[in-house]
Each structure stands twice: as C-alpha cells, then as structure tokens.
Amino acid sequence: MDLKFFKKSIPTLAIMAFFSVVMIYAIYTLLTPEKKLPIFNPADVNPKLVDESVVHVRRDHKVANFKLMNQNGDTITQEDYKDKIYVADFFFTRCMTICPIMTNNMGKLQEVFKNDADIKFLSLSVTPEMDSIPILRAYADAKGVIDSKWNITTGDKQHIYELARKSYFVVLDEGDGGLQDFIHTENFVLVDKKKQIRGFYDGTNNEDIQRLILDIKLLQKESKFK
C-alpha cells in the first residue's frame, strides 16, 4: 500500500471508528431500556394487605392526607413531605422484637441521605395512646434522629390504622382502629414526590435495605427528568 495514501486514510478511518462507536452505543441504549420502579395501586398488592374498600382500585392511588404529631409536638402533614421522596414505617417505642431492628435500619438510611434534601423519613406509632410526645422525644434522641429528616409521629389511632390499611398497604389483619385493634409490620414503604407508592421492603432485612437505597437513587434520577 502506498504510504502517502495510508497517511491520508488515517483521519477517515478515525472518523469511521468514532461514528461506529456512537452507533453501537445508541443501539445498545435503545435496546436496553432504563430500569424504572413500578407504581403500586391497590390492585397490584396482595389483597390481604389492602382494605376491601379500595382493593379494586387499579390506577391513580396516592397516599391520603394525614395529620400527625412529631417528637417536637409539631403538626405533620403532607405539606411537610411535598416534593419529597420518603420512606414510611409503622412501629411502637415499647416493641422489643422487630422495631429496634427497623429503627436501626431507618437510621442507616438517614445516614446515607442525611445531606440530601430530597429524602425524608416518616415513622408512625401503632400505639399512639402510649407514645406521647415526651416519649417520642426521648426515643428520637436515643436513636439519633435528625429532626429535619425524620418525623417520629403519634396521633389518632383510627387515622393511623386507616393510613396503614388504605394508603400504605402494610397490614395483613383486618380491623377498625379500635381499642382491641393492633397492627405489627416490618414493611418499609417508598413513596415518590407524587404521593405514589413505588416499593415495599422488609425493614429487618439488610439486603432489602441495600435494595431500598438503590431504588431511592433510581427514583431520584427519574424525578429529575419529569
């Protein structure tokens, strides 16, 4: 091959190689859709976890408005979680079984996202008549809760239990939120900025906590493009 011809061909070959790489990447991107978290409606969840009044709903489910009191005695509503991604769970301060593990794992999540204003946490007491504001304050202090990130809440029992059954879908047993009603669940629930449920996780399982961390980051990416 003529040396001069070869030297003249180098730029052309380089350009062809560049565009070949670009084309391969474009085709790969088109054929590999980006992972997206599902949106859970009542009909998508185990019916045993869903109140029968909403079990038929197949679209547009959103977490209902709520009114709770946190560890500082402040009223907490959906406005405190507006345009936030958050993780919710149900606990009680006297629990000696799954709750300490769950709270510890929620603390790990808080540490991972403590400098991220997009992410918050919400814990709802299932024994609100026992978990007064002073008790919640002491509990929050003992668990290293950052007040601006994580609300540990109490409130009306029927309201909290209705949220568990009709909004967050975390309870297997039926009930009316009355004196004899009691719920106990290890579920963490991931909620997006539109108040939609995007995932359920075992709050006592380390692998599920790692999956939740990845899913939160994935949800952040999704929200940036909307």
N, C-alpha and C positions, 0 to 999 in steps of 0.2 A: 504494500500500500504506500502511496506517495505520502511522505512526511508532512508536506505542506497541507495536503488535503485532510490528513488526520488532525492536524492542529486546528484547522478551520471547523472541523466537525465537533470538536470538544464542547463549545458553547451550545450547539444544537442538541447534543446528547445530554448535556446537563439540564437543559430546559425540559427535554422529553422525560428525563428521570424525575424531575421535580413534579411535573404535572401527573406522572404516573402515580407517585406517592399521594398526591392530593386526591386523585380519583379513587384510589384504593381506600383512603380514609373516609371519603364521602360515602362510598358504597357501604363500608362497614358501619358507619353511623346510621345510615338509612335502614340497614338490615338488623341493627341491634338497638331496639327501642329502649329509651331510658327507663329504669325502674321507677314505678310510681306506686305510692301506697294506696290501698283501696279506701273507699269511703263506705263506712258501715251504717246501714239503715237497719231498723228493727228486723226486717225480713231476712237479713243476712246473718243474724246472730242466732245462736242456739235458743230456740223458743222458750226453753226452761229459764233463761236468763232475762226474758222480756215480759213486762206486764201485758196481760192479754188484751188490754185496751189499745195497745199500739203495735202488737205483733204483726199485723197485716201491712204496716207501712213499708213501702218499698223505695221511697225516694224523699229527698229534702229533709231528712231528720237533722235536727240541731239540738244541742243541749239546751234545756229550758232555762229561763231566767231564774236566778237564785238570790237569796238574801240570807247571809250568814254573818257570824261574828268571829273575828280572829283573835289571836293571842294578845293583841293590844286593846281589845274591846272595840275595834273599828268595824263598821259595817262593810261587808264584802259582797259585791255583786258582779254581774257580767262585765260591767264597766271597768272593773279592775283587771279584767283579762281581755279587754278589747284590743284587737290586732296583736294578740299574743298566741304563741303555741304553748300549751301547758299539759302537764301530767297530773291526773287526779287519782286519789285513792281514798278508801274508807278504813278507818282504824278506831281504836279507843285507847286511852292512856293506860288503863289498868291491864290491858292484854299482855299476857306473858308468853304467848305462843308465836304466831306469825307476825304480829305487829312490830316487835322490836327489829326483826329482820327487814321488814318492809320499810320502816322508818330509816334504818341504816342505809338501805339501798337508795331511798329517795335523797338522803344526804349525799351519797356518791354522785347522783345526777346533779344535785345542786352545785357540787364542787366542779363538775365538768363544765357546767354552763353558767357559773357564777358571774362571769363578766359579759354575758350575752343578754342584752336587754330584751331579746325576742322571746326568751324562755322563762316560764314561771311554773310554780307547783301549787297544788291545792289538796289539802287533806281534810276530810270531813269526818267528824266523830259520829260513831253509831250509838254512843251512849251520851248524848248531849246533856241529859239531866245530871250526869255525874261530872262531865268535863266542863267545868266552869272556866271563866276567863283566867283567874289566877292559876288554876291547874294547867291550862294550856300554855300560859306564860312560862311556868316552871318547866314544863315538858319541852317547849321550844328552846329554852336556854340550855337544857341538858343535852339536847340533840344537835346543837349548833345551827339552829335555823336562822337564816338571813331574812329578816322581816320583809325586805323589799322583793324577795324572790319567792317566798314560800309562806302561804297562809295556812295555819293550823286552825280549823274552824269548828264551831259549835252552832247550834241554832234549834229551830223547831224540829222535833223528831219526825213528825209526819212529812214535813217538807224534805228533809234529808233522805228519808227512806223512799219517797216518791222519786227523787232525783236518781237514786241508785237503781230503781226498777224501770223507770220510764225514760230516763235520759242517758245514763251511763251503762246500763245493762250488765250489772256485776253480781246480781243476786240470784241464786237458784231457788230459794224458798219464797212462796207467796206470803203476803202479809199486808197489814193495813197501817203500819207505823204506830200501832197502839202500844199499851204498856207491856204486853206479852210478846210483842214482835221483836226479833233480834236478828241482825244480819252480820255475817262474818265472811269476808272475802279477801283473797290475796291479790286480786286483779289491780293492775295499773292501767289507766286509760289515757291514750294520747289523743288530744283534741287540737284541731287546727285553728287558724285565725278566723275561720268562718263558723266556728262552733260545731264542726262536724267531727265525728269520731273516726280516727284513722288507724287505730291499732289497740290490741289488748295484750297484756304482758303479765307473766307471773312475777309479782313483786318480791318473791322469795328466791327466785332462780337467777343465778349470776349470768348465765348465758342469755336469758331473756333481757336482763338489764343491759348487756352489751348490744343486743339487737335493738333495744329501745334507743340507745344513744345514736346508733347509726341511722335509725328511722327518723329521729328528730332532725338530724343533719340533712337527711334526704328531703324532709318536709320543708326545711328552711330554703333549700335550693328551689323547690317547687314554688314556694310563695314569692320568691324574687322574680319569677318570670310571669307573674299574674298581675 
